[in-house]
Amino acid sequence: MKVLPSRTLQKHRYLELIPSLRSFVASRVSKPDVIDDVVQETLARTYKSADFSTMIKPLAYLITVANSVLADYWRHDKNECGELPEQVTEPYQCLEAQYIVQEKLVAISGVLDSMPPLRRKVFMLRRFKGLTRSEIASQLDLNEEAVKKHITRAMLDITLASEQQGWLDD
């Protein structure tokens, strides 16, 4: 078993959370360049000031830092556009929503962990890396129909878990 240095492990945990952080920021800002800037600034602030190896909930910390970066962005943007978004002027109203999102991420992560390795890999390449079915097929030496089936089954697993948790409306 290869033992990685502490800083490398910290960086690895840090990188795994980027897609979730990006999704969080994208749910609050629609401009791709602003999303990139906010994610980059969040990562820079966090990497400089936090020790991931001691954090119990690093995603929650990243989201907190991202909210601060977003608030700075909106304050700057207010000078040009007017009103601040409601979630910045009343940040504590969205704490419950953040908690719910975090709980959903933990549950979905559990579903992903329980998937067969190939299904999980195909799904993650499609949804998190944005690869096309043909790119995935080529990379994993599968045919496109097999890739399509893996994605469909992964989505079914996640949908069933969501229904069991009561997250889907009737």
GUDOLUM-545301 format. One record per residue: residue number from 1; residue in three letters; x, y, z of N, C-alpha, C in turn. Coordinates in nm, 2 decimals, always signed. Each point is the difference from the previous one (the first is absolute). Layout:
+--------+-------+--------+--------+--------+--------+--------+--------+--------+--------+--------+
| drenti | tornu |    n.u |    n.v |    n.w |   ca.u |   ca.v |   ca.w |    c.u |    c.v |    c.w |
+--------+-------+--------+--------+--------+--------+--------+--------+--------+--------+--------+
|    NUM |   ALA |      X |      Y |      Z |      X |      Y |      Z |      X |      Y |      Z |
...
+--------+-------+--------+--------+--------+--------+--------+--------+--------+--------+--------+
***
This chain:
+--------+-------+--------+--------+--------+--------+--------+--------+--------+--------+--------+
| drenti | tornu |    n.u |    n.v |    n.w |   ca.u |   ca.v |   ca.w |    c.u |    c.v |    c.w |
+--------+-------+--------+--------+--------+--------+--------+--------+--------+--------+--------+
|      1 |   MET |  +0.08 |  -0.12 |  +0.00 |  -0.08 |  +0.12 |  +0.00 |  +0.09 |  +0.12 |  +0.00 |
|      2 |   LYS |  -0.03 |  +0.09 |  -0.09 |  +0.08 |  +0.13 |  -0.01 |  -0.05 |  +0.10 |  +0.09 |
|      3 |   VAL |  +0.08 |  +0.06 |  +0.08 |  -0.03 |  +0.10 |  +0.10 |  +0.03 |  +0.14 |  -0.06 |
|      4 |   LEU |  -0.10 |  +0.08 |  -0.01 |  +0.02 |  +0.13 |  -0.06 |  +0.04 |  +0.10 |  +0.11 |
|      5 |   PRO |  +0.08 |  +0.10 |  -0.02 |  +0.03 |  +0.10 |  +0.10 |  -0.13 |  +0.08 |  +0.03 |
|      6 |   SER |  +0.00 |  +0.05 |  +0.12 |  -0.12 |  +0.07 |  +0.06 |  -0.05 |  +0.11 |  -0.10 |
|      7 |   ARG |  +0.08 |  +0.08 |  -0.05 |  -0.04 |  +0.11 |  -0.09 |  -0.06 |  -0.06 |  -0.13 |
|      8 |   THR |  +0.05 |  -0.11 |  -0.05 |  -0.05 |  -0.06 |  -0.12 |  -0.14 |  -0.05 |  +0.03 |
|      9 |   LEU |  -0.02 |  -0.07 |  +0.11 |  -0.13 |  -0.05 |  +0.04 |  -0.10 |  +0.12 |  +0.01 |
|     10 |   GLN |  +0.05 |  +0.11 |  +0.06 |  -0.09 |  +0.12 |  +0.02 |  -0.04 |  +0.05 |  -0.14 |
|     11 |   LYS |  +0.10 |  +0.01 |  -0.09 |  -0.03 |  +0.04 |  -0.14 |  -0.10 |  -0.09 |  -0.07 |
|     12 |   HIS |  +0.01 |  -0.13 |  +0.02 |  -0.09 |  -0.10 |  -0.06 |  -0.14 |  +0.02 |  +0.05 |
|     13 |   ARG |  -0.02 |  +0.02 |  +0.13 |  -0.13 |  +0.02 |  +0.06 |  -0.06 |  +0.13 |  -0.05 |
|     14 |   TYR |  +0.09 |  +0.10 |  -0.02 |  -0.04 |  +0.13 |  -0.04 |  -0.05 |  +0.00 |  -0.15 |
|     15 |   LEU |  +0.07 |  -0.08 |  -0.08 |  -0.04 |  -0.01 |  -0.14 |  -0.13 |  -0.07 |  -0.02 |
|     16 |   GLU |  -0.03 |  -0.10 |  +0.08 |  -0.12 |  -0.08 |  -0.01 |  -0.13 |  +0.09 |  +0.03 |
|     17 |   LEU |  +0.02 |  +0.11 |  +0.07 |  -0.11 |  +0.08 |  +0.03 |  -0.03 |  +0.11 |  -0.10 |
|     18 |   ILE |  +0.08 |  +0.02 |  -0.09 |  -0.01 |  +0.11 |  -0.10 |  -0.13 |  -0.01 |  -0.08 |
|     19 |   PRO |  -0.04 |  -0.12 |  -0.05 |  -0.13 |  -0.01 |  -0.07 |  -0.12 |  +0.05 |  +0.08 |
|     20 |   SER |  +0.00 |  -0.04 |  +0.13 |  -0.11 |  +0.04 |  +0.09 |  +0.00 |  +0.15 |  +0.03 |
|     21 |   LEU |  +0.12 |  +0.05 |  +0.02 |  +0.02 |  +0.14 |  +0.02 |  -0.05 |  +0.08 |  -0.13 |
|     22 |   ARG |  +0.04 |  -0.05 |  -0.11 |  -0.04 |  +0.07 |  -0.13 |  -0.15 |  +0.00 |  -0.01 |
|     23 |   SER |  -0.06 |  -0.12 |  +0.03 |  -0.15 |  +0.00 |  -0.01 |  -0.07 |  +0.09 |  +0.09 |
|     24 |   PHE |  +0.06 |  +0.02 |  +0.12 |  -0.06 |  +0.09 |  +0.10 |  +0.01 |  +0.14 |  -0.05 |
|     25 |   VAL |  +0.12 |  +0.04 |  -0.05 |  +0.02 |  +0.14 |  -0.06 |  -0.09 |  +0.02 |  -0.12 |
|     26 |   ALA |  -0.01 |  -0.10 |  -0.08 |  -0.09 |  +0.01 |  -0.12 |  -0.14 |  +0.02 |  +0.03 |
|     27 |   SER |  -0.04 |  -0.05 |  +0.12 |  -0.14 |  +0.02 |  +0.04 |  -0.03 |  +0.14 |  +0.04 |
|     28 |   ARG |  +0.10 |  +0.08 |  +0.02 |  -0.02 |  +0.14 |  +0.04 |  +0.04 |  +0.10 |  -0.10 |
|     29 |   VAL |  +0.08 |  -0.04 |  -0.10 |  +0.05 |  +0.09 |  -0.10 |  -0.01 |  -0.07 |  -0.13 |
|     30 |   SER |  -0.04 |  +0.08 |  -0.10 |  -0.03 |  -0.07 |  -0.13 |  +0.12 |  +0.02 |  -0.10 |
|     31 |   LYS |  +0.08 |  +0.10 |  +0.02 |  +0.11 |  +0.03 |  -0.10 |  +0.12 |  -0.10 |  +0.02 |
|     32 |   PRO |  +0.03 |  -0.07 |  -0.10 |  +0.11 |  -0.10 |  +0.01 |  +0.13 |  +0.06 |  +0.05 |
|     33 |   ASP |  +0.04 |  +0.12 |  -0.05 |  +0.12 |  +0.06 |  +0.04 |  +0.00 |  +0.04 |  +0.15 |
|     34 |   VAL |  -0.11 |  +0.04 |  +0.05 |  -0.02 |  +0.04 |  +0.14 |  +0.01 |  -0.13 |  +0.09 |
|     35 |   ILE |  -0.06 |  -0.11 |  -0.05 |  +0.00 |  -0.13 |  +0.07 |  +0.15 |  -0.04 |  +0.01 |
|     36 |   ASP |  +0.07 |  +0.01 |  -0.11 |  +0.15 |  -0.04 |  +0.01 |  +0.07 |  +0.09 |  +0.10 |
|     37 |   ASP |  -0.02 |  +0.13 |  -0.01 |  +0.07 |  +0.09 |  +0.09 |  -0.03 |  -0.03 |  +0.15 |
|     38 |   VAL |  -0.13 |  -0.02 |  +0.03 |  -0.04 |  -0.03 |  +0.14 |  +0.06 |  -0.13 |  +0.05 |
|     39 |   VAL |  -0.01 |  -0.10 |  -0.09 |  +0.06 |  -0.13 |  +0.04 |  +0.15 |  +0.01 |  +0.03 |
|     40 |   GLN |  +0.07 |  +0.07 |  -0.10 |  +0.14 |  +0.02 |  +0.02 |  +0.04 |  +0.08 |  +0.13 |
|     41 |   GLU |  -0.07 |  +0.10 |  +0.02 |  +0.02 |  +0.09 |  +0.12 |  -0.03 |  -0.08 |  +0.13 |
|     42 |   THR |  -0.10 |  -0.08 |  +0.00 |  -0.04 |  -0.08 |  +0.11 |  +0.11 |  -0.11 |  +0.03 |
|     43 |   LEU |  +0.05 |  -0.06 |  -0.11 |  +0.10 |  -0.10 |  +0.02 |  +0.13 |  +0.06 |  +0.05 |
|     44 |   ALA |  +0.03 |  +0.12 |  -0.05 |  +0.13 |  +0.07 |  +0.04 |  -0.01 |  +0.04 |  +0.14 |
|     45 |   ARG |  -0.11 |  +0.06 |  +0.05 |  -0.02 |  +0.04 |  +0.14 |  +0.01 |  -0.12 |  +0.09 |
|     46 |   THR |  -0.07 |  -0.11 |  -0.04 |  +0.00 |  -0.12 |  +0.08 |  +0.13 |  -0.07 |  +0.01 |
|     47 |   TYR |  +0.07 |  -0.01 |  -0.11 |  +0.13 |  -0.07 |  +0.00 |  +0.10 |  +0.07 |  +0.08 |
|     48 |   LYS |  -0.01 |  +0.14 |  +0.00 |  +0.10 |  +0.08 |  +0.08 |  -0.03 |  -0.01 |  +0.15 |
|     49 |   SER |  -0.13 |  -0.01 |  +0.04 |  -0.03 |  +0.02 |  +0.14 |  -0.05 |  -0.13 |  +0.07 |
|     50 |   ALA |  -0.03 |  -0.10 |  -0.07 |  -0.06 |  -0.12 |  +0.07 |  +0.08 |  -0.12 |  -0.01 |
|     51 |   ASP |  -0.01 |  -0.09 |  +0.10 |  +0.06 |  -0.13 |  +0.00 |  -0.11 |  -0.10 |  -0.02 |
|     52 |   PHE |  -0.01 |  -0.06 |  -0.12 |  -0.10 |  -0.09 |  -0.03 |  +0.01 |  -0.13 |  +0.08 |
|     53 |   SER |  +0.12 |  -0.04 |  +0.05 |  +0.02 |  -0.12 |  +0.07 |  -0.07 |  +0.00 |  +0.13 |
|     54 |   THR |  -0.03 |  +0.12 |  +0.06 |  -0.07 |  +0.00 |  +0.13 |  -0.15 |  +0.04 |  -0.02 |
|     55 |   MET |  -0.05 |  +0.02 |  -0.12 |  -0.14 |  +0.04 |  -0.02 |  -0.09 |  -0.12 |  +0.00 |
|     56 |   ILE |  -0.11 |  +0.01 |  +0.07 |  -0.10 |  -0.11 |  +0.00 |  -0.09 |  +0.02 |  -0.12 |
|     57 |   LYS |  -0.03 |  +0.12 |  -0.04 |  -0.09 |  +0.03 |  -0.11 |  +0.06 |  +0.10 |  -0.10 |
|     58 |   PRO |  +0.10 |  -0.04 |  -0.08 |  +0.07 |  +0.10 |  -0.08 |  -0.09 |  +0.06 |  -0.10 |
|     59 |   LEU |  -0.10 |  -0.07 |  -0.05 |  -0.09 |  +0.07 |  -0.10 |  -0.08 |  +0.11 |  +0.06 |
|     60 |   ALA |  -0.04 |  -0.02 |  +0.12 |  -0.08 |  +0.11 |  +0.07 |  +0.10 |  +0.12 |  +0.02 |
|     61 |   TYR |  +0.12 |  -0.02 |  +0.03 |  +0.10 |  +0.11 |  +0.01 |  +0.01 |  +0.07 |  -0.13 |
|     62 |   LEU |  +0.02 |  -0.08 |  -0.11 |  +0.01 |  +0.06 |  -0.14 |  -0.12 |  +0.08 |  -0.03 |
|     63 |   ILE |  -0.12 |  -0.05 |  +0.03 |  -0.12 |  +0.08 |  -0.03 |  -0.01 |  +0.13 |  +0.08 |
|     64 |   THR |  +0.05 |  -0.01 |  +0.13 |  +0.00 |  +0.12 |  +0.08 |  +0.09 |  +0.11 |  -0.06 |
|     65 |   VAL |  +0.12 |  -0.05 |  -0.05 |  +0.10 |  +0.09 |  -0.06 |  -0.06 |  +0.06 |  -0.13 |
|     66 |   ALA |  -0.06 |  -0.09 |  -0.08 |  -0.07 |  +0.04 |  -0.13 |  -0.10 |  +0.10 |  +0.03 |
|     67 |   ASN |  -0.08 |  -0.01 |  +0.10 |  -0.10 |  +0.10 |  +0.03 |  +0.06 |  +0.14 |  +0.03 |
|     68 |   SER |  +0.12 |  +0.00 |  +0.07 |  +0.07 |  +0.12 |  +0.02 |  +0.05 |  +0.06 |  -0.13 |
|     69 |   VAL |  +0.06 |  -0.08 |  -0.08 |  +0.05 |  +0.04 |  -0.13 |  -0.12 |  +0.06 |  -0.09 |
|     70 |   LEU |  -0.11 |  -0.07 |  +0.01 |  -0.12 |  +0.05 |  -0.08 |  -0.05 |  +0.13 |  +0.06 |
|     71 |   ALA |  +0.00 |  +0.01 |  +0.13 |  -0.04 |  +0.13 |  +0.06 |  +0.09 |  +0.11 |  -0.05 |
|     72 |   ASP |  +0.13 |  -0.02 |  +0.00 |  +0.10 |  +0.10 |  -0.05 |  -0.03 |  +0.03 |  -0.15 |
|     73 |   TYR |  -0.03 |  -0.10 |  -0.08 |  -0.04 |  +0.02 |  -0.14 |  -0.12 |  +0.09 |  -0.01 |
|     74 |   TRP |  -0.11 |  -0.04 |  +0.08 |  -0.12 |  +0.07 |  -0.02 |  +0.01 |  +0.15 |  +0.06 |
|     75 |   ARG |  +0.08 |  +0.02 |  +0.10 |  +0.03 |  +0.13 |  +0.05 |  +0.06 |  +0.09 |  -0.11 |
|     76 |   HIS |  +0.10 |  -0.06 |  -0.07 |  +0.06 |  +0.07 |  -0.11 |  -0.10 |  +0.02 |  -0.11 |
|     77 |   ASP |  -0.08 |  -0.10 |  -0.03 |  -0.10 |  +0.01 |  -0.11 |  -0.11 |  +0.09 |  +0.03 |
|     78 |   LYS |  -0.03 |  +0.02 |  +0.13 |  -0.10 |  +0.09 |  +0.05 |  +0.03 |  +0.14 |  -0.05 |
|     79 |   ASN |  +0.13 |  +0.04 |  +0.01 |  +0.04 |  +0.13 |  -0.04 |  -0.04 |  +0.03 |  -0.15 |
|     80 |   GLU |  -0.01 |  -0.11 |  -0.07 |  -0.03 |  +0.02 |  -0.15 |  -0.14 |  -0.03 |  -0.03 |
|     81 |   CYS |  -0.07 |  -0.09 |  +0.08 |  -0.13 |  -0.05 |  -0.03 |  -0.11 |  +0.03 |  +0.09 |
|     82 |   GLY |  +0.02 |  +0.04 |  +0.13 |  -0.11 |  +0.03 |  +0.09 |  +0.00 |  -0.09 |  +0.12 |
|     83 |   GLU |  -0.11 |  -0.08 |  +0.01 |  -0.03 |  -0.08 |  +0.12 |  +0.09 |  -0.12 |  +0.01 |
|     84 |   LEU |  +0.02 |  -0.04 |  +0.13 |  +0.07 |  -0.12 |  +0.03 |  -0.10 |  -0.12 |  +0.00 |
|     85 |   PRO |  +0.04 |  -0.12 |  -0.04 |  -0.10 |  -0.11 |  +0.00 |  -0.04 |  -0.03 |  +0.15 |
|     86 |   GLU |  -0.12 |  -0.05 |  +0.01 |  -0.06 |  -0.02 |  +0.13 |  +0.09 |  -0.09 |  +0.09 |
|     87 |   GLN |  +0.06 |  -0.10 |  -0.06 |  +0.08 |  -0.10 |  +0.08 |  +0.12 |  +0.07 |  +0.06 |
|     88 |   VAL |  +0.05 |  +0.11 |  -0.05 |  +0.11 |  +0.07 |  +0.06 |  -0.05 |  +0.09 |  +0.11 |
|     89 |   THR |  -0.11 |  +0.07 |  -0.02 |  -0.05 |  +0.09 |  +0.11 |  -0.06 |  -0.08 |  +0.11 |
|     90 |   GLU |  -0.04 |  -0.13 |  -0.02 |  -0.05 |  -0.08 |  +0.11 |  +0.06 |  -0.14 |  -0.01 |
|     91 |   PRO |  +0.13 |  -0.01 |  +0.03 |  +0.07 |  -0.12 |  -0.02 |  -0.04 |  -0.12 |  +0.09 |
|     92 |   TYR |  -0.05 |  +0.03 |  +0.12 |  -0.04 |  -0.11 |  +0.09 |  -0.13 |  -0.07 |  -0.04 |
|     93 |   GLN |  -0.08 |  +0.06 |  -0.09 |  -0.12 |  -0.07 |  -0.04 |  +0.03 |  -0.12 |  -0.09 |
|     94 |   CYS |  +0.12 |  +0.00 |  -0.06 |  +0.03 |  -0.11 |  -0.09 |  +0.09 |  -0.11 |  +0.06 |
|     95 |   LEU |  +0.02 |  +0.01 |  +0.13 |  +0.08 |  -0.10 |  +0.07 |  -0.07 |  -0.13 |  +0.00 |
|     96 |   GLU |  -0.13 |  +0.00 |  +0.02 |  -0.08 |  -0.13 |  -0.01 |  +0.01 |  -0.06 |  -0.14 |
|     97 |   ALA |  -0.01 |  +0.08 |  -0.10 |  +0.01 |  -0.04 |  -0.14 |  +0.14 |  -0.06 |  -0.02 |
|     98 |   GLN |  +0.10 |  +0.06 |  +0.05 |  +0.14 |  -0.05 |  -0.02 |  +0.01 |  -0.13 |  +0.07 |
|     99 |   TYR |  -0.06 |  -0.02 |  +0.12 |  +0.01 |  -0.12 |  +0.07 |  -0.07 |  -0.11 |  -0.08 |
|    100 |   ILE |  -0.11 |  +0.03 |  -0.05 |  -0.08 |  -0.10 |  -0.08 |  +0.08 |  -0.04 |  -0.13 |
|    101 |   VAL |  +0.06 |  +0.09 |  -0.06 |  +0.08 |  -0.03 |  -0.12 |  +0.12 |  -0.08 |  +0.04 |
|    102 |   GLN |  +0.06 |  +0.03 |  +0.11 |  +0.12 |  -0.08 |  +0.05 |  -0.05 |  -0.15 |  +0.03 |
|    103 |   GLU |  -0.11 |  -0.01 |  +0.06 |  -0.05 |  -0.13 |  +0.03 |  -0.03 |  -0.08 |  -0.13 |
|    104 |   LYS |  -0.06 |  +0.07 |  -0.10 |  -0.02 |  -0.07 |  -0.12 |  +0.13 |  -0.04 |  -0.07 |
|    105 |   LEU |  +0.10 |  +0.08 |  +0.01 |  +0.13 |  -0.03 |  -0.06 |  +0.06 |  -0.13 |  +0.07 |
|    106 |   VAL |  -0.02 |  +0.00 |  +0.13 |  +0.05 |  -0.12 |  +0.07 |  -0.07 |  -0.13 |  -0.04 |
|    107 |   ALA |  -0.13 |  +0.01 |  -0.01 |  -0.08 |  -0.11 |  -0.05 |  +0.03 |  -0.04 |  -0.14 |
|    108 |   ILE |  +0.01 |  +0.09 |  -0.09 |  +0.04 |  -0.03 |  -0.14 |  +0.14 |  -0.06 |  -0.01 |
|    109 |   SER |  +0.09 |  +0.05 |  +0.09 |  +0.13 |  -0.05 |  +0.00 |  +0.00 |  -0.15 |  +0.04 |
|    110 |   GLY |  -0.09 |  -0.03 |  +0.10 |  -0.02 |  -0.14 |  +0.04 |  -0.05 |  -0.09 |  -0.11 |
|    111 |   VAL |  -0.09 |  +0.06 |  -0.08 |  -0.06 |  -0.08 |  -0.12 |  +0.11 |  -0.02 |  -0.10 |
|    112 |   LEU |  +0.08 |  +0.10 |  -0.02 |  +0.12 |  -0.01 |  -0.10 |  +0.10 |  -0.11 |  +0.05 |
|    113 |   ASP |  +0.02 |  +0.00 |  +0.13 |  +0.10 |  -0.09 |  +0.06 |  -0.05 |  -0.15 |  -0.01 |
|    114 |   SER |  -0.14 |  -0.01 |  +0.00 |  -0.05 |  -0.14 |  -0.01 |  -0.02 |  -0.05 |  -0.14 |
|    115 |   MET |  +0.02 |  +0.08 |  -0.10 |  -0.01 |  -0.04 |  -0.14 |  +0.12 |  -0.09 |  -0.04 |
|    116 |   PRO |  -0.02 |  -0.09 |  -0.09 |  +0.11 |  -0.07 |  -0.06 |  +0.11 |  +0.10 |  -0.05 |
|    117 |   PRO |  +0.12 |  -0.03 |  +0.01 |  +0.11 |  +0.09 |  -0.04 |  -0.01 |  +0.06 |  -0.14 |
|    118 |   LEU |  -0.03 |  -0.09 |  -0.09 |  -0.01 |  +0.05 |  -0.14 |  -0.12 |  +0.10 |  -0.02 |
|    119 |   ARG |  -0.11 |  -0.03 |  +0.06 |  -0.12 |  +0.08 |  -0.01 |  +0.03 |  +0.14 |  +0.06 |
|    120 |   ARG |  +0.07 |  +0.00 |  +0.12 |  +0.03 |  +0.12 |  +0.07 |  +0.10 |  +0.08 |  -0.09 |
|    121 |   LYS |  +0.10 |  -0.07 |  -0.06 |  +0.10 |  +0.07 |  -0.08 |  -0.07 |  +0.07 |  -0.12 |
|    122 |   VAL |  -0.08 |  -0.08 |  -0.07 |  -0.07 |  +0.06 |  -0.12 |  -0.09 |  +0.12 |  +0.04 |
|    123 |   PHE |  -0.07 |  -0.02 |  +0.11 |  -0.09 |  +0.11 |  +0.05 |  +0.08 |  +0.13 |  +0.03 |
|    124 |   MET |  +0.11 |  -0.02 |  +0.07 |  +0.08 |  +0.11 |  +0.05 |  +0.07 |  +0.07 |  -0.12 |
|    125 |   LEU |  +0.05 |  -0.08 |  -0.10 |  +0.06 |  +0.06 |  -0.12 |  -0.11 |  +0.08 |  -0.07 |
|    126 |   ARG |  -0.12 |  -0.04 |  -0.01 |  -0.11 |  +0.07 |  -0.07 |  -0.04 |  +0.12 |  +0.08 |
|    127 |   ARG |  -0.04 |  -0.01 |  +0.12 |  -0.06 |  +0.10 |  +0.08 |  +0.10 |  +0.10 |  +0.06 |
|    128 |   PHE |  +0.11 |  -0.04 |  +0.04 |  +0.10 |  +0.09 |  +0.07 |  +0.11 |  +0.05 |  -0.09 |
|    129 |   LYS |  +0.04 |  -0.09 |  -0.10 |  +0.10 |  +0.05 |  -0.09 |  -0.06 |  +0.05 |  -0.13 |
|    130 |   GLY |  -0.13 |  -0.03 |  -0.03 |  -0.06 |  +0.06 |  -0.12 |  +0.04 |  -0.07 |  -0.13 |
|    131 |   LEU |  +0.05 |  -0.12 |  +0.01 |  +0.04 |  -0.07 |  -0.12 |  -0.12 |  -0.05 |  -0.07 |
|    132 |   THR |  +0.00 |  -0.01 |  -0.13 |  -0.11 |  -0.06 |  -0.08 |  +0.00 |  -0.15 |  +0.01 |
|    133 |   ARG |  -0.11 |  -0.06 |  -0.04 |  +0.00 |  -0.15 |  +0.00 |  +0.11 |  -0.06 |  -0.09 |
|    134 |   SER |  +0.02 |  +0.06 |  -0.11 |  +0.11 |  -0.06 |  -0.09 |  +0.13 |  +0.02 |  +0.06 |
|    135 |   GLU |  +0.03 |  +0.11 |  +0.07 |  +0.13 |  +0.02 |  +0.07 |  +0.02 |  -0.10 |  +0.11 |
|    136 |   ILE |  -0.11 |  -0.03 |  +0.07 |  +0.01 |  -0.10 |  +0.11 |  +0.02 |  -0.14 |  -0.06 |
|    137 |   ALA |  -0.07 |  -0.03 |  -0.10 |  +0.01 |  -0.13 |  -0.06 |  +0.14 |  -0.02 |  -0.05 |
|    138 |   SER |  +0.06 |  +0.10 |  -0.06 |  +0.13 |  -0.01 |  -0.05 |  +0.10 |  -0.01 |  +0.11 |
|    139 |   GLN |  -0.01 |  +0.07 |  +0.11 |  +0.09 |  +0.00 |  +0.11 |  -0.01 |  -0.13 |  +0.08 |
|    140 |   LEU |  -0.12 |  -0.06 |  +0.01 |  -0.01 |  -0.12 |  +0.08 |  -0.01 |  -0.13 |  -0.09 |
|    141 |   ASP |  +0.02 |  +0.02 |  -0.13 |  -0.01 |  -0.11 |  -0.09 |  -0.13 |  -0.08 |  +0.01 |
|    142 |   LEU |  -0.11 |  +0.08 |  -0.01 |  -0.14 |  -0.05 |  +0.01 |  -0.07 |  +0.05 |  -0.13 |
|    143 |   ASN |  -0.11 |  -0.06 |  -0.03 |  -0.08 |  +0.05 |  -0.11 |  -0.10 |  +0.11 |  +0.06 |
|    144 |   GLU |  -0.05 |  +0.09 |  -0.09 |  -0.08 |  +0.11 |  +0.05 |  -0.13 |  -0.05 |  +0.07 |
|    145 |   GLU |  -0.05 |  -0.11 |  -0.05 |  -0.13 |  -0.05 |  +0.06 |  +0.03 |  -0.05 |  +0.14 |
|    146 |   ALA |  +0.11 |  -0.05 |  +0.03 |  +0.04 |  -0.05 |  +0.14 |  +0.01 |  +0.13 |  +0.09 |
|    147 |   VAL |  +0.06 |  +0.10 |  -0.06 |  +0.02 |  +0.13 |  +0.08 |  -0.14 |  +0.05 |  +0.03 |
|    148 |   LYS |  -0.09 |  +0.00 |  -0.10 |  -0.13 |  +0.05 |  +0.02 |  -0.07 |  -0.07 |  +0.11 |
|    149 |   LYS |  +0.01 |  -0.14 |  +0.00 |  -0.06 |  -0.08 |  +0.10 |  +0.05 |  +0.03 |  +0.14 |
|    150 |   HIS |  +0.13 |  +0.02 |  +0.01 |  +0.06 |  +0.03 |  +0.13 |  -0.05 |  +0.13 |  +0.06 |
|    151 |   ILE |  -0.01 |  +0.10 |  -0.09 |  -0.05 |  +0.13 |  +0.04 |  -0.14 |  -0.01 |  +0.05 |
|    152 |   THR |  -0.08 |  -0.07 |  -0.08 |  -0.14 |  -0.02 |  +0.03 |  -0.02 |  -0.07 |  +0.14 |
|    153 |   ARG |  +0.07 |  -0.11 |  +0.01 |  -0.01 |  -0.07 |  +0.13 |  +0.05 |  +0.08 |  +0.12 |
|    154 |   ALA |  +0.10 |  +0.08 |  -0.02 |  +0.05 |  +0.09 |  +0.11 |  -0.10 |  +0.10 |  +0.03 |
|    155 |   MET |  -0.07 |  +0.06 |  -0.10 |  -0.10 |  +0.10 |  +0.03 |  -0.12 |  -0.07 |  +0.07 |
|    156 |   LEU |  -0.03 |  -0.12 |  -0.04 |  -0.11 |  -0.07 |  +0.06 |  +0.03 |  -0.03 |  +0.15 |
|    157 |   ASP |  +0.13 |  -0.04 |  +0.03 |  +0.04 |  -0.02 |  +0.14 |  -0.02 |  +0.13 |  +0.08 |
|    158 |   ILE |  +0.04 |  +0.11 |  -0.05 |  -0.01 |  +0.13 |  +0.07 |  -0.14 |  +0.04 |  +0.01 |
|    159 |   THR |  -0.08 |  -0.02 |  -0.10 |  -0.14 |  +0.04 |  +0.00 |  -0.08 |  -0.08 |  +0.11 |
|    160 |   LEU |  +0.03 |  -0.13 |  +0.00 |  -0.06 |  -0.09 |  +0.10 |  +0.04 |  +0.04 |  +0.15 |
|    161 |   ALA |  +0.12 |  +0.03 |  +0.01 |  +0.05 |  +0.05 |  +0.14 |  -0.07 |  +0.13 |  +0.03 |
|    162 |   SER |  -0.02 |  +0.09 |  -0.10 |  -0.06 |  +0.13 |  +0.03 |  -0.15 |  -0.02 |  +0.04 |
|    163 |   GLU |  -0.06 |  -0.10 |  -0.07 |  -0.14 |  -0.03 |  +0.03 |  -0.01 |  -0.05 |  +0.14 |
|    164 |   GLN |  +0.09 |  -0.09 |  +0.04 |  +0.00 |  -0.06 |  +0.13 |  +0.02 |  +0.11 |  +0.11 |
|    165 |   GLN |  +0.07 |  +0.10 |  -0.03 |  +0.03 |  +0.11 |  +0.09 |  -0.12 |  +0.10 |  +0.00 |
|    166 |   GLY |  -0.09 |  -0.01 |  -0.09 |  -0.11 |  +0.09 |  -0.01 |  +0.04 |  +0.13 |  -0.07 |
|    167 |   TRP |  +0.10 |  +0.01 |  -0.08 |  +0.05 |  +0.12 |  -0.06 |  -0.07 |  +0.04 |  -0.13 |
|    168 |   LEU |  -0.07 |  -0.10 |  -0.06 |  -0.07 |  +0.02 |  -0.12 |  -0.15 |  +0.03 |  +0.03 |
|    169 |   ASP |  -0.05 |  +0.11 |  -0.07 |  -0.14 |  +0.03 |  +0.01 |  -0.08 |  -0.10 |  -0.07 |
|    170 |   ASP |  -0.12 |  -0.03 |  +0.05 |  -0.09 |  -0.09 |  -0.07 |  -0.06 |  +0.05 |  -0.13 |
+--------+-------+--------+--------+--------+--------+--------+--------+--------+--------+--------+
***
